[in-house]
Amino acid sequence: MGNTFTGGEHAIYLTNGNTAVFVDVMMLALSATVTTEWGYRFAGRIAQSDQGAFGLGTVGFDLGDLDWGQSDEEGAANKQLVLNTLALAASRHRWDELDYFPPLIEEVLRRFRVMVDDLDTANTAVPGPDSSYFPGPEDVVARSCLRHRILAPLVVNPDCVFCGDEH
């Protein structure tokens, strides 16, 4: 069992273990790159991929289903935030704080970067107002876990992805 992440013509299948590692390294990087409302929403979407909180094999998503912005400029800026975050994660940002070494995730980050880079954000679906697929501004908070120094952006789950692993 695992999760599939898609975008445009690309699909990445991750085992549950690799999904957990992907979420960990992305949340470490997002915590250093997010400064905008959209960034917190994207961090919330990655946090929704925390299988400890939301279930094994149920957390994959399609980048085309995210609200990338109301204009081409917003879409480009939001896409650049994701690309910058992926680059920071690939640079092993704060990996020394993990209690494991995730060597296989480097290839996943590379493939995810290609998927985002190839995505045409101008031609993606905009979720409806009642969609919980991509968190709305009311669903996220600019909150960090003091213990782990990472974002805990979801209103519905006050734990960061590392605190949730400890339960």
C-alpha positions, 0 to 999 in steps of 0.5 A, spaced: 500 500 500 502 507 498 500 513 495 500 516 488 502 524 487 500 526 480 501 533 476 500 533 469 503 527 465 507 525 471 505 520 477 509 518 483 508 512 487 510 512 494 510 507 499 507 509 506 514 509 508 517 513 503 511 518 504 512 519 511 519 521 509 517 525 504 512 529 508 518 530 514 523 533 509 518 537 506 515 540 512 522 541 515 524 545 508 517 549 508 518 551 515 524 555 512 520 558 506 513 559 507 511 567 508 505 567 504 498 565 505 498 560 499 505 558 502 501 556 509 495 553 505 500 548 501 504 547 507 497 545 510 496 540 504 503 537 505 501 536 513 494 533 510 499 527 507 501 525 514 499 518 514 499 518 522 494 523 522 490 522 516 491 514 514 496 510 511 495 509 503 490 515 503 494 521 502 496 522 495 494 528 491 494 531 484 498 538 483 492 540 478 487 540 483 490 545 487 488 553 487 495 556 484 492 563 484 488 568 481 493 570 476 499 567 472 503 571 476 500 568 482 501 561 479 508 562 477 510 565 484 506 559 488 510 554 483 516 558 485 515 557 492 514 549 491 520 549 487 525 553 492 522 548 497 524 542 494 531 545 492 532 546 500 529 539 502 534 536 496 540 540 500 538 536 506 536 542 510 535 539 517 536 532 515 541 532 521 535 532 526 532 526 523 532 520 527 534 516 521 537 518 514 533 518 508 537 516 502 532 514 497 528 520 498 533 524 494 530 521 487 523 522 490 524 530 491 528 530 484 522 527 481 517 531 484 521 537 482 520 535 475 513 534 476 512 541 479 516 544 474 512 541 468 506 543 471 502 549 467 499 552 473 494 556 469 491 550 466 489 547 473 482 546 476 480 551 482 477 547 487 470 549 489 469 553 496 467 547 500 473 543 497 477 540 503 482 538 498 486 544 498 486 547 505 483 554 505 485 560 508 480 559 514 483 551 515 491 553 516 494 557 521 501 560 522 503 556 527 509 552 529 511 547 534 516 550 538 519 543 540 521 541 533 521 548 530 517 546 524 510 548 522 504 545 524 499 549 519 492 545 520 487 548 524 484 541 525 491 538 527 495 542 532 500 537 532 506 537 527 508 531 523 513 529 528 509 530 535 504 526 531 509 520 530 510 520 538 503 518 540 
